[in-house]
């Protein structure tokens, strides 16, 4: 047993099945000590019930999963629960309970907190949501994650929880903040142009291999700053898919000779120039 996914669908929840019992049953398996990856899907009407019981149960049984290296809280499709409806909680106790964890993925930001975020071995942190609050961004900016290599944040829109601005993101890219970071994703944003302009000549690019600004509202404005940057040219890969760049700008990117994804070209609303990130609802 190396990877397991646990979930409780609507009918199961109505019939009394609880995610805590599933976690308890898993912990009692003779090979639970070999589990390296655990995925928690719908914990039972996640649009009403928070992940608090998940956290409590995983902390309680942490000694039964000594080999756990990957943890995903909230892996569910829209037919189970829209991403903006998923009710999370403070997930930081999980990091304290699993000091050997290397990958932590979270879906949903409603009620999410990562207080006192610190971990000596975490290499990957991913938050998938329709809107990431400035309080969580501050918690990440103040975190101690010396081994972090991969940071991927879906920022979203204000209607679904993004209540910050560029000023909330700049602390994340300060030199030395995450010394081992090689993958940075600040994506799915309604301020993608501002982010692109801020990152175009940022010193953090000198340590990155991949920059992911995909799934957002990037237009020629932000793309121009990126394409003029010598630091961008030194990346191994630049991900800009799902964008609002013009045909001419897409052509310019394809002629740069660098590894860049400019697929999924979107068209803005002609009358109002409305542009939308890929994941919101």
C-alpha positions in Angstrom: 0.0 0.0 0.0 1.7 3.2 -1.2 -1.2 5.6 -2.1 -4.8 5.7 -0.9 -7.7 8.0 -1.6 -10.5 8.3 1.0 -13.8 10.1 0.4 -17.4 10.1 1.5 -20.0 10.8 -1.2 -23.4 12.3 -0.5 -25.4 9.1 -0.2 -22.7 7.5 2.1 -22.7 10.6 4.3 -26.5 10.5 4.6 -26.2 6.8 5.6 -23.9 7.6 8.4 -20.4 7.0 6.8 -17.8 9.4 8.3 -14.4 10.2 7.1 -13.0 9.8 10.6 -14.0 6.2 10.5 -12.3 5.7 7.2 -9.1 7.2 8.5 -9.3 5.0 11.6 -9.9 1.9 9.5 -6.9 2.8 7.3 -4.7 3.3 10.3 -5.5 -0.2 11.6 -4.4 -1.9 8.4 -1.3 -4.0 8.9 0.6 -2.2 6.1 -0.4 1.4 7.1 3.2 2.0 8.0 4.1 1.7 4.3 1.6 4.4 3.1 3.5 7.2 1.4 0.7 9.2 -0.3 -2.8 10.0 1.2 -5.5 11.8 -0.7 -8.6 13.1 1.1 -11.5 13.8 -1.2 -14.9 14.9 -0.2 -15.1 14.3 3.6 -18.9 14.5 3.5 -20.9 17.5 2.3 -17.7 19.6 2.2 -19.8 22.7 1.2 -21.2 22.7 4.8 -18.7 20.7 6.9 -15.1 21.9 7.3 -12.1 19.6 7.1 -11.7 20.0 10.9 -12.5 16.3 11.6 -10.0 15.2 8.9 -7.3 17.2 10.6 -8.1 15.9 14.1 -8.2 12.3 12.9 -5.0 12.5 10.9 -3.2 14.1 13.8 -4.6 11.5 16.2 -3.4 8.6 14.1 -0.2 10.1 12.8 2.0 7.4 14.4 0.3 4.8 12.2 1.6 6.6 9.0 5.3 7.1 9.6 6.2 6.8 5.9 3.7 9.5 4.7 5.4 11.9 2.3 2.5 13.3 0.2 -0.8 14.6 1.5 -3.7 16.1 -0.5 -6.6 17.6 1.4 -9.7 18.4 -0.7 -9.3 16.5 -4.0 -12.8 16.7 -5.3 -14.4 17.6 -8.6 -17.1 20.2 -9.2 -19.8 17.6 -9.3 -18.9 16.8 -5.7 -18.3 20.4 -4.6 -17.5 23.6 -6.4 -13.9 24.6 -5.5 -15.1 27.9 -4.0 -17.5 26.1 -1.7 -15.1 23.7 -0.1 -14.8 24.5 3.6 -11.4 24.1 5.0 -9.9 24.9 8.4 -6.5 25.5 9.9 -4.4 22.8 8.4 -1.1 23.6 10.1 -1.5 20.9 12.7 -1.0 18.3 9.9 2.5 19.7 9.2 3.4 19.5 12.8 2.1 15.9 13.0 4.0 14.7 9.9 7.5 16.1 10.1 8.7 13.9 7.2 6.0 15.2 4.8 7.4 16.5 1.5 4.3 17.4 -0.5 1.2 19.2 0.7 -1.6 20.0 -1.7 -4.8 21.8 -0.7 -8.0 22.4 -2.7 -10.4 25.0 -1.5 -9.7 28.2 0.5 -13.0 28.9 2.3 -11.9 29.0 6.0 -8.4 28.0 5.2 -5.6 28.9 7.5 -1.9 27.9 7.8 -1.0 29.5 11.1 2.6 29.3 12.3 3.6 27.7 9.1 7.0 25.9 9.5 8.3 22.6 8.3 11.9 21.3 8.0 11.3 18.9 5.1 8.4 20.2 3.0 9.4 20.5 -0.7 6.1 21.2 -2.4 3.1 23.4 -1.4 0.2 23.8 -3.7 -3.1 25.6 -3.0 -5.8 25.2 -5.6 -8.8 27.6 -5.2 -11.0 30.2 -6.7 -9.7 33.0 -4.4 -6.8 33.0 -1.9 -7.1 35.4 1.0 -4.5 37.9 2.0 -4.3 36.3 5.4 -3.1 33.0 4.0 -0.7 34.8 1.7 0.8 36.5 4.7 1.1 33.2 6.6 3.0 31.8 3.7 5.2 34.8 3.4 6.0 34.5 7.1 6.6 30.7 6.9 9.8 28.9 7.6 10.1 26.3 4.8 13.9 25.9 4.2 13.5 22.9 1.8 10.7 24.3 -0.3 11.3 23.8 -4.0 7.8 24.1 -5.5 5.3 26.8 -4.5 2.1 26.9 -6.6 -0.7 29.3 -5.6 -4.0 29.7 -7.5 -4.9 33.3 -6.6 -8.3 33.6 -8.1 -10.7 36.6 -7.9 -12.1 38.8 -5.2 -15.6 37.4 -5.6 -14.4 34.1 -4.3 -11.8 35.1 -1.7 -8.9 37.0 -3.2 -8.9 40.2 -1.2 -5.3 41.3 -1.7 -3.1 42.8 -4.4 0.4 42.8 -5.7 1.7 44.1 -2.3 0.6 40.8 -0.7 2.6 38.8 -3.3 5.9 40.7 -3.2 7.0 39.3 0.1 6.9 35.8 -1.4 9.5 36.7 -4.0 12.0 38.4 -1.7 15.6 37.1 -2.3 16.4 34.4 0.2 12.9 33.8 1.3 12.8 30.3 -0.1 16.4 29.5 -0.9 15.8 26.2 -2.6 12.8 27.3 -4.7 13.0 26.3 -8.3 9.3 26.3 -9.3 7.1 29.3 -8.7 3.5 29.4 -9.7 1.5 32.6 -9.1 -1.4 31.8 -11.3 -5.1 31.8 -12.0 -5.1 35.5 -11.2 -7.2 38.5 -12.2 -4.1 40.7 -11.7 -1.8 38.5 -13.9 -0.4 41.5 -15.8 0.7 43.2 -12.6 2.3 40.0 -11.4 4.1 39.5 -14.7 5.5 43.0 -14.7 6.7 42.6 -11.1 8.4 39.3 -11.8 9.9 40.2 -15.2 13.2 41.4 -13.7 12.9 40.1 -10.1 16.1 38.6 -8.7 14.2 35.4 -7.7 14.2 34.4 -11.4 17.9 33.7 -11.1 17.2 30.6 -8.9 14.0 29.4 -10.7 13.8 26.8 -13.4 10.1 27.1 -14.0 7.8 30.2 -13.7 4.1 29.4 -14.0 1.8 32.4 -14.7 -0.9 30.3 -16.4 -4.6 30.2 -16.0 -5.0 33.9 -15.5 -5.8 37.1 -17.4 -2.4 37.7 -18.9 -2.6 40.2 -21.8 0.0 41.8 -24.1 0.7 44.3 -21.3 2.2 41.8 -18.9 3.6 39.7 -21.7 5.6 42.6 -23.1 7.5 43.0 -19.8 8.2 39.3 -19.7 9.5 39.0 -23.3 11.9 41.9 -22.8 13.5 40.3 -19.7 16.9 38.6 -20.0 16.1 36.8 -16.7 13.1 35.2 -18.3 15.2 33.9 -21.1 17.3 31.9 -18.7 14.4 29.9 -17.3 14.1 26.2 -18.3 10.3 26.7 -18.8 7.7 29.5 -18.8 4.0 28.5 -18.5 1.6 31.1 -19.8 -1.3 28.8 -20.9 -4.8 30.1 -20.7 -4.1 33.7 -21.5 -5.4 36.8 -23.4 -2.4 37.6 -25.5 -2.8 38.7 -29.1 -1.9 36.6 -32.1 1.1 38.8 -32.7 2.3 38.3 -29.1 1.9 34.6 -29.3 3.9 34.6 -32.5 6.7 36.5 -30.9 6.8 34.0 -28.0 7.1 31.1 -30.5 10.0 32.8 -32.2 12.0 33.4 -28.9 13.4 29.9 -28.9 12.7 29.4 -25.2 10.5 26.8 -23.7 7.1 28.5 -23.3 3.5 27.3 -23.2 1.2 29.8 -24.9 -1.7 27.4 -25.5 -5.3 28.1 -24.7 -5.6 31.6 -26.1 -8.8 33.2 -24.8 -10.7 36.2 -26.1 -11.8 39.0 -23.9 -15.3 40.4 -24.0 -15.1 43.0 -26.8 -17.4 45.5 -25.2 -16.1 45.5 -21.6 -12.7 43.8 -22.0 -13.7 41.3 -19.3 -11.1 38.6 -18.8 -11.4 35.6 -16.5 -9.0 33.3 -14.7 -9.5 29.6 -15.5 -10.7 28.5 -12.0 -13.0 30.7 -10.0 -16.4 29.0 -9.1 
